[in-house]
Amino acid sequence: MADKKSAAVSHVGKIRANNQDSGYAGSYLFVVADGMGGHAGGDVASAIAIRRISEVDKKYTSAHDAAFALQSSLIAANSLLAETVFEHNELTGMGTTVSGLIRVDNQIAMAHIGDSRVYRYRGGKLEQISTDHTFVQRLVDSGRITPEEAAVHPRRSVLMRVLGDVDAAPEIDTEVFETAAGDRWMICSDGLSSYVSDDRMEHVLATVPDAQGAAERLVKESLDQGAPDNVTVVLLDIDATIDSAHIPPITVGSAASPLSFDSDSTRRALRLPTLLLHPLKATQPDPSHFEPESDDYLDELIEEDRSRQRRRRVTWLVSIILIVLAVTAAIVVGYNWTQTHYYVGNDHGYVAIYRGVQQNLGPIALSTVYEKTDIPLSQLPSFNRGQVEATISAANLSLAKDIVDRLANAGN
């Protein structure tokens, strides 16, 4: 049997109790949804979304028609999530990211919301096609932080756009791309992209030719990194046959199991902070309401980020000042110690008493002439003259003067 040109693999990860990811690989449609909202929310949200979106898995006459149909299915899934929350209050705050592709001949239609990602591997190079709808990505786009800083930013889990019961008309990114034989398209949840580097993903896509094998290998790469989060990968390979279909279609993750609603109405309702933060990284839910695109909240987050940067700058400045003070104090103490020593040496052909030590600290002299005598070196015996030229150490000023007296007698 020939290897399939598409695949879908999902794993619960090494920490989670349930899989809140869902994935779908079909005849023309390929989707990943990463749910959030707690034990009784995220899995339901991603499953509802995938089941509704899978209804548009059909042949389209144009990629733009496919993009519109995919976008419409995401909006319909959003409404369905809101209806589900209305009927099951315990699911308040549940939501899901969605990244989907529909293949139409030599084109790909994409619809995307959240921080699951779409990648394209072409000509030995992996490229992220989708844009993360996260707070830190906004900071990167506005030039406030670098991509490297975004990877470790404390707010990197905050989502600005998702499907859920918050926005009746969420903004969906849609785009149409040309594709060519040899391209590999990958959709993944952040359980892969947050723990496996682009270089490692690129290596797997370059070295594992079979779609199923590559998807399984990518999931294993995440598991090898500890994989605390759910991880889902959907792959489709493009060749000249214009056939990436997975027949029969395959559904993985929570959407592959029957829907299960938490009937415990006494459980505290999960609200937006849980929606905006991936459950693994979320703290205790805050009861306040939040609108994902709220300018007030965005300004608040930006101000918090600026405050964090200011605190970091102040900490660095204080640390530098303390280091400079410590170095300065050490230099002062060291210099004062050198000034308690004396030695006898040559000063322009005459015997002199020097205060300090014979060494220099770079361009800084650690000794000065304390007292110049009228004893010329030329009148000293060659042995004594050599001693003075090499310098004669003295523990204190009194001993230095005794040395001068002995030299004066030797020159007579």
C-alpha positions in Angstrom: 0.0 0.0 0.0 1.4 3.4 -1.0 2.3 5.9 1.8 -0.4 8.5 2.5 0.5 12.0 1.6 -1.2 13.4 4.7 -1.3 12.6 8.4 -2.7 13.7 11.7 -1.2 12.7 15.1 -2.1 14.0 18.6 -0.7 13.1 22.0 -1.9 14.2 25.5 1.7 15.0 26.6 3.4 14.0 29.8 1.6 16.1 32.3 -2.0 16.8 31.2 -4.8 14.5 32.3 -6.8 15.0 29.1 -6.2 16.1 25.5 -7.6 19.5 24.7 -6.2 19.4 21.2 -8.1 18.2 18.2 -6.9 17.6 14.6 -8.5 16.6 11.3 -7.0 15.4 8.0 -9.6 14.9 5.3 -10.1 14.9 1.5 -9.3 18.6 1.1 -9.4 20.0 4.6 -6.7 19.9 7.3 -7.2 21.5 10.7 -5.7 21.8 14.2 -7.6 23.3 17.2 -6.0 23.9 20.6 -8.7 24.2 23.3 -8.5 26.0 26.5 -10.7 26.6 29.5 -9.9 23.9 32.0 -10.7 20.2 32.3 -14.3 20.6 31.2 -13.8 23.3 28.6 -10.8 23.1 26.3 -11.5 19.6 25.1 -15.2 20.4 24.4 -14.3 23.6 22.6 -11.7 22.1 20.2 -14.0 19.1 19.5 -17.0 21.3 18.7 -14.9 23.5 16.5 -13.4 20.6 14.5 -16.7 18.8 14.0 -18.3 22.0 12.7 -15.4 23.0 10.5 -15.1 19.5 9.0 -18.4 20.0 7.3 -16.6 22.2 4.7 -14.3 19.3 3.7 -15.3 19.3 0.0 -14.0 20.2 -3.5 -14.1 23.9 -4.4 -13.9 25.6 -7.8 -11.5 28.2 -6.5 -9.1 28.7 -3.5 -10.9 32.0 -2.7 -14.2 30.2 -2.4 -12.5 27.7 -0.1 -11.0 30.5 2.0 -14.5 32.1 2.4 -16.1 28.7 3.3 -13.4 28.0 5.8 -13.7 31.5 7.4 -17.5 31.1 7.6 -17.1 27.7 9.2 -14.9 29.2 11.9 -17.4 31.9 12.6 -20.2 29.3 12.7 -18.1 27.3 15.2 -17.7 30.4 17.3 -21.5 30.8 17.5 -21.9 27.1 18.3 -19.5 27.5 21.2 -21.4 30.5 22.5 -24.7 28.4 22.3 -23.0 25.6 24.2 -21.9 27.9 27.0 -25.4 29.3 27.2 -26.8 25.7 27.7 -23.9 24.6 30.0 -22.9 27.5 32.3 -20.1 25.5 33.8 -18.2 25.8 30.4 -18.2 29.7 30.6 -14.9 30.9 29.3 -14.0 27.9 27.1 -12.3 28.7 23.8 -10.1 27.3 21.1 -7.5 28.3 18.6 -8.0 27.1 15.0 -5.6 26.9 12.1 -7.0 25.3 8.9 -6.1 24.7 5.3 -8.1 23.6 2.3 -6.2 22.4 -0.8 -7.6 23.5 -4.2 -5.5 22.1 -7.0 -2.2 24.0 -6.8 -3.4 26.5 -4.2 -3.9 26.4 -0.5 -6.6 28.4 1.3 -5.8 29.3 5.0 -8.0 30.5 7.9 -6.4 31.1 11.3 -7.1 32.5 14.7 -5.0 32.0 17.9 -1.4 30.7 18.3 -1.6 27.3 16.7 0.7 27.6 13.6 0.8 26.9 9.9 4.3 26.2 8.5 5.5 25.5 4.9 8.6 23.5 4.2 9.9 24.3 0.7 13.3 23.8 -0.9 15.0 22.8 2.4 13.6 25.8 4.3 10.9 25.9 7.0 8.8 29.1 7.1 6.0 30.1 9.5 3.0 31.1 7.4 0.5 32.1 10.1 0.9 35.0 12.5 0.4 34.3 16.3 -2.5 36.3 17.8 -0.7 36.8 21.0 0.3 39.8 23.2 4.0 39.2 22.7 3.6 39.0 18.9 2.1 42.5 19.0 5.1 43.7 21.0 7.4 42.1 18.4 5.4 43.6 15.5 5.5 47.1 17.1 9.3 46.8 17.6 9.0 46.8 21.4 10.8 43.5 21.9 12.7 41.0 19.7 11.5 37.5 18.8 14.2 36.1 21.1 12.8 38.2 24.0 9.2 37.1 23.1 10.2 33.4 23.5 10.9 34.0 27.2 8.4 36.8 27.9 6.2 36.3 31.0 3.2 37.2 28.9 4.0 34.9 26.0 0.9 32.7 26.7 -1.6 35.6 26.5 -3.9 35.2 23.5 -5.6 38.2 21.9 -7.9 36.3 19.5 -9.7 32.9 19.9 -13.0 31.3 19.1 -15.2 31.2 22.2 -18.1 32.8 24.0 -16.5 36.3 24.1 -16.7 37.8 20.6 -19.7 37.2 18.4 -17.7 38.3 15.3 -14.1 37.3 15.8 -11.5 38.5 13.3 -10.2 35.5 11.3 -7.0 35.7 9.2 -7.5 34.3 5.7 -5.1 34.0 2.8 -4.5 32.1 -0.4 -1.1 30.7 -1.3 0.4 29.1 -4.4 1.9 25.7 -3.7 4.2 23.4 -5.7 5.3 19.8 -5.9 7.7 19.0 -3.0 6.1 21.4 -0.5 5.2 20.1 2.9 2.5 22.0 4.9 2.3 21.5 8.6 -0.3 22.6 11.1 0.6 22.2 14.8 -0.6 23.2 18.3 1.8 25.1 20.5 2.6 21.9 22.2 5.1 21.4 19.3 6.2 24.9 18.4 6.8 25.9 22.1 9.1 23.0 22.8 10.8 22.0 19.6 13.0 24.5 17.7 12.4 25.4 14.1 15.7 23.8 13.2 14.6 20.5 14.7 11.3 20.6 12.9 13.0 21.5 9.7 15.4 18.5 10.1 12.5 16.1 10.6 10.6 17.4 7.6 13.7 17.2 5.5 14.8 13.6 6.5 11.5 11.7 7.0 9.8 11.3 3.6 6.6 9.6 4.8 3.9 12.0 6.1 2.7 9.7 8.9 6.3 8.9 10.0 7.2 12.6 10.0 4.2 13.6 12.0 4.9 10.8 14.6 8.6 11.9 14.7 7.6 15.5 15.4 5.4 14.4 18.3 8.2 12.3 19.6 10.5 15.3 19.4 8.1 17.2 21.7 7.8 14.3 24.1 11.6 14.0 24.3 11.6 17.7 25.4 9.2 16.8 28.3 6.0 17.7 26.4 4.0 19.2 29.3 1.4 20.4 26.9 -0.9 18.5 24.5 0.8 18.2 21.1 -1.0 17.8 17.7 0.5 17.7 14.2 -1.3 17.6 10.8 0.9 17.2 7.7 0.1 17.3 4.0 2.6 16.7 1.2 2.2 18.2 -2.2 3.1 16.4 -5.4 2.3 16.5 -9.0 -0.8 14.3 -8.6 -2.7 17.0 -6.8 -3.7 14.4 -4.2 -3.0 14.9 -0.5 -6.3 13.5 0.6 -6.5 11.3 3.7 -9.2 8.7 2.8 -11.0 8.0 4.9 -10.7 11.2 6.8 -9.1 10.9 10.3 -9.9 12.9 13.4 -7.5 12.9 16.4 -7.5 14.3 19.9 -10.6 15.2 21.8 -12.7 15.4 18.7 -12.1 11.7 18.1 -14.1 10.9 21.4 -17.7 11.5 22.3 -18.4 15.0 23.8 -18.5 15.0 27.6 -20.0 17.9 29.5 -19.2 18.5 33.2 -22.5 18.4 35.0 -21.1 19.8 38.2 -22.8 23.2 38.3 -21.2 24.0 41.6 -17.8 24.2 39.9 -16.5 27.7 39.6 -17.1 29.0 36.1 -13.9 29.5 34.1 -13.5 32.9 32.7 -11.4 34.8 30.3 -8.0 34.7 31.9 -8.3 30.9 31.5 -9.4 31.4 27.9 -6.5 33.8 27.2 -3.8 31.6 28.9 -3.1 28.1 27.9 -4.3 25.9 30.8 -0.9 24.6 31.7 0.4 28.1 32.2 -2.7 29.7 33.6 -3.0 30.9 37.2 -6.2 30.9 39.3 -8.9 32.4 37.1 -9.8 36.0 37.7 -13.6 36.6 37.9 -13.4 39.9 35.9 -14.7 40.1 32.4 -12.2 40.7 29.6 -12.6 41.5 25.9 -9.7 40.1 23.8 -9.4 43.2 21.6 -9.9 45.7 24.4 -7.6 48.7 24.0 -7.7 49.3 27.7 -6.5 45.9 28.6 -3.8 46.0 25.8 -2.6 49.3 27.2 -2.6 47.8 30.6 -0.5 44.9 29.5 1.9 47.2 27.6 2.3 49.4 30.6 2.9 46.4 32.8 5.6 45.3 30.3 7.1 48.7 30.3 7.2 48.7 34.1 8.9 45.3 34.0 11.5 46.7 31.6 12.0 49.8 33.8 12.4 47.6 36.9 14.9 45.5 35.0 16.9 48.6 33.9 16.9 49.9 37.5 18.1 46.6 38.8 20.9 46.6 36.2 21.8 50.2 36.9 21.9 49.6 40.7 24.0 46.5 40.1 26.4 48.4 37.9 26.7 51.2 40.4 27.4 48.7 43.2 30.1 47.0 41.1 31.7 50.4 40.3 31.6 51.4 43.9 33.1 48.1 45.0 35.9 48.3 42.4 36.6 52.0 43.3 36.7 51.1 47.0 39.1 48.3 46.3 41.3 50.6 44.3 41.3 53.3 47.0 42.1 50.7 49.8 44.8 49.2 47.7 46.4 52.5 46.8 46.3 53.7 50.4 48.1 50.4 51.4 50.9 51.1 48.8 51.4 54.5 50.4 52.5 52.9 53.7 55.6 51.5 52.0 58.9 53.2 51.0 62.0 52.4 49.0 65.2 53.9 48.0 65.9 54.4 44.3 67.4 56.6 41.5 65.9 60.0 40.6 67.8 61.5 37.7 71.2 60.4 38.9 70.7 61.1 42.6 69.6 58.9 45.5 66.0 59.5 46.5 63.4 58.1 49.0 60.2 57.0 47.3 56.8 56.6 48.9 54.7 53.6 47.6 55.7 50.4 45.8 57.9 49.9 42.8 55.1 48.6 40.4 52.8 50.6 38.2 49.1 49.9 37.5 49.0 50.5 33.8 49.6 54.2 33.3 49.1 54.8 37.0 52.4 55.1 39.0 52.0 53.6 42.5 55.0 55.6 43.9 56.2 59.2 44.1 59.5 60.9 45.2 59.1 61.6 48.9 62.6 63.1 49.5 65.5 63.7 47.1 69.0 63.6 48.5 72.2 65.3 47.2 74.0 62.0 47.0 75.0 61.4 43.3 74.9 57.8 42.1 78.2 58.4 40.4 80.0 58.7 43.7 78.7 55.4 45.1 80.7 52.1 44.8 79.5 50.0 41.9 77.8 47.5 44.2 75.8 50.1 46.1 75.0 52.0 42.8 73.5 48.7 41.4 71.4 48.3 44.5 69.9 51.8 44.2 69.2 51.4 40.5 67.4 48.1 41.3 65.7 49.9 44.3 66.0 49.0 47.9 62.7 48.3 49.8 62.1 49.7 53.2 59.2 48.7 55.6 58.8 52.3 56.8 60.2 55.8 56.4 62.7 55.5 59.3 64.3 52.4 57.7 64.5 54.2 54.3 66.4 57.1 55.9 68.8 54.6 57.6 69.5 53.2 54.1 70.3 56.7 52.8 72.6 57.3 55.7 74.6 54.1 54.9 74.8 55.0 51.3 76.1 58.5 52.2 78.9 57.0 54.3 79.7 54.5 51.5 80.2 57.3 49.1 82.7 59.2 51.2 
